[in-house]
Amino acid sequence: MPAAAVNAVVADLRDRIRRLDGRALRGRGVLPFEVPEIDARLPEGGLALAALHEVAGAATRMDDGAAATLFVAGIAARTRGKVLWCLRRPDLFAPALAQAGLPPGRVLYVEAEDEKNLLACFEEGLRHGGLGAVVAEVSRLPMAASRRLQLAAETGGTLGLALRLPHSRSGVDPYGQPSAALTRWRVSMLPSAALPVPGLGRARWRLELVRCRAGEAAEFEVEASDAEGRIAFSPRLADRSVAAGARHFRASA
């Protein structure tokens, strides 16, 4: 069979698989970012609520890890109900979460003694079904564990957010192994927008949609979560021509 015909068959199969995956995602409900440039890249126009999603800092630097934490807090803030946050160490800064739209009164903290117990708490929280979202700070997330968490999220109809924290300073990619999560995000800090007067502007992030089931990978520059947990498309890109702005979206193969 000629190479062109083989490529056409492969492309057709990929398209069919994407359509099947898309049907599986329908009916779960979604949480849109309300940023058209991002929502257009996600199946059904937002994050699936009854599903597992992963977020990691782009590097082992503290500022990227903090950006990833605030990105997760902003997502959880826009859900309804209490948010269960599973962690190993009580080192979260509650005022920072509040600035991202997640006040202390909405957060229930669970401190686990080890990773195994933390994943168990994560799974039970997702199965409970009475929470707005469940966040867990995990350094490792094996494929088998991610499958259990995805099934638990589907069972409880709850948004699951795995905040991937580096377990070492070796630079190991937390996304080096496969996962059952519907989306995987990587967050890094960018210089804040300049102000017309001396002072600090709103923080800016680079968001990488590393993986999206039934969708494509992409990259965005955004302004950080505000007091309602909402991010905004960076004015630097909004002021550009369509052709120039399109270069900031990176499609997967």
Protein Blocks (a to p, Z undefined) as FASTA:
>chain_A
ZZklmmmmmmmmmmmmmmmmmmmmgonopadehiaklmmmpghhiacfbbcdddddfblb
fklmmmmmmmmmmmmmmpgcjdddddfbdcbcfklmmmnopafklpccdddfbfklmmmm
mmmmmmnopafbdcdddfbdcfklmmmmmmmmmmnopacddddddfbfnopafklpccfb
fbdcddddddddddfbecddddddddddfbaghiacdddddddddfkopacddfklmmpc
fklmmmmpccdZZ
